[in-house]
């Protein structure tokens, strides 16, 4: 039982250390061998900007709904 536990713990620690090393590797954003990397980055930036605009629009819609709700409540309860 002890040997199985030791083997399992060794396997788990090895797997976690390898995944940590894989995540710590350098990113390849400016890779000269991959010319499409720059195009992919601009596409990501455009997508992020669109997401930000959608989030702002949703926030404005939420605020207008709250204002309308406040007006209705003020009309009912004075």
C-alpha positions as CSV (number, residue, x, y, z in Angstrom):
1,X,0.0,0.0,0.0
2,X,2.8,2.4,0.9
3,X,4.6,1.8,-2.4
4,X,1.5,2.4,-4.4
5,X,0.9,5.6,-2.6
6,X,4.5,6.7,-3.1
7,X,4.3,5.9,-6.8
8,X,1.1,7.8,-7.1
9,X,2.4,10.9,-5.4
10,X,5.6,10.8,-7.5
11,X,3.5,10.6,-10.6
12,X,1.3,13.4,-9.6
13,X,4.2,15.7,-8.7
14,X,6.0,14.9,-11.9
15,X,2.8,15.7,-13.9
16,X,2.3,19.0,-12.2
17,X,5.9,20.1,-12.6
18,X,5.8,19.3,-16.3
19,X,2.6,21.2,-16.8
20,X,4.1,24.2,-14.9
21,X,7.2,24.1,-17.1
22,X,5.1,23.9,-20.3
23,X,3.1,27.0,-19.2
24,X,6.3,29.0,-18.4
25,X,7.7,28.7,-21.9
26,X,8.1,31.8,-24.1
27,X,5.2,33.0,-26.2
28,X,5.8,33.1,-29.9
29,X,4.1,36.4,-30.8
30,X,7.0,37.9,-32.8
31,X,8.1,34.7,-34.5
32,X,9.8,35.5,-37.8
33,X,9.2,32.0,-39.0
34,X,5.5,32.5,-38.7
35,X,4.4,35.6,-40.6
36,X,0.7,35.1,-39.8
37,X,1.4,35.7,-36.1
38,X,1.1,39.5,-36.6
39,X,-2.2,39.1,-38.4
40,X,-3.5,36.8,-35.7
41,X,-2.5,39.4,-33.0
42,X,-4.4,42.2,-34.8
43,X,-7.4,39.9,-35.1
44,X,-7.3,39.3,-31.4
45,X,-7.1,43.0,-30.7
46,X,-10.1,43.7,-32.9
47,X,-12.1,40.9,-31.2
48,X,-11.1,42.3,-27.8
49,X,-12.2,45.8,-28.8
50,X,-15.6,44.4,-30.1
51,X,-16.1,42.6,-26.8
52,X,-15.4,45.8,-24.9
53,X,-17.9,47.7,-27.0
54,X,-20.5,45.1,-26.5
55,X,-19.9,45.1,-22.7
56,X,-20.2,48.9,-22.7
57,X,-23.5,48.8,-24.7
58,X,-24.9,46.2,-22.3
59,X,-24.0,48.4,-19.4
60,X,-25.7,51.4,-21.0
61,X,-28.8,49.3,-21.7
62,X,-28.8,48.2,-18.1
63,X,-28.6,51.8,-16.8
64,X,-31.4,52.9,-19.0
65,X,-33.6,50.1,-17.8
66,X,-32.8,51.0,-14.2
67,X,-33.7,54.7,-14.9
68,X,-37.0,53.7,-16.5
69,X,-37.8,51.4,-13.5
70,X,-37.0,54.3,-11.1
71,X,-39.3,56.6,-13.0
72,X,-42.1,54.0,-12.9
73,X,-41.7,53.5,-9.2
74,X,-41.6,57.3,-8.6
75,X,-44.8,57.6,-10.6
76,X,-46.6,54.9,-8.6
77,X,-45.3,55.7,-5.1
78,X,-44.6,59.4,-5.5
